[in-house]
């Protein structure tokens, strides 16, 4: 398996954002421009209500850089902080930790060591495989062949059908936490025979890749 692109590496630290300013003596009107300047963000988004800034809805920054690493997005909400790169979730975490230390010294916030106590991840990547990722199931292959034949009789044109996506998720009936599913799907606009895929998982990038490698190995083993 070869990873061809890291499309998103999101690290999320869930915590009460007010913990950063327990005294209440630091204004976001000072924090926001300082963050934008330090990262060199090209775009800053401040939600508004009745044409006035609405800090309760958070702040978002886009297209910046931190010590040589591009940062696609930084978002500060009441219940946590999101930082996204296209390197790895571990790099995104590292930048968030470093930027917190910078903010302590420059802005006076108080980032306690346990602000990382509830981490969440989103890893999105593209990869190429030596395995026919969706070709290992006899039932799916039979259904695809039947579809090819049936649709040829309907439209008069032969087309190759195949499984194109799998989703693995938890039982959400009693658990409403917004955690993404594990997904593999054929990369859009790529012919099936090129074996190029897109995958998303709520995991650190390294664990996501390891899971895909194990899945590929199991498919090849069949």
Secondary structure, DSSP 8 states (H G I E B T S, - for coil): -EEEEEEEEEEEEES-GGGGGTTS---HHHHHHHHHHHHT-SEEEE-EETTEE-GGG-EEEEEEEETTEEEEEEEEETTEEEEEESS-HHHHHHHHHHHHHHHHHHH-----GGGGTTEEEEEEEEEE-SS-TT-S-HHHHHHHHHHHHHHHHHHS--------EEEE----SS-------EEEEE-TT--GGG-EEEEEESS-HHHHHHHHHHHHHHHHH-
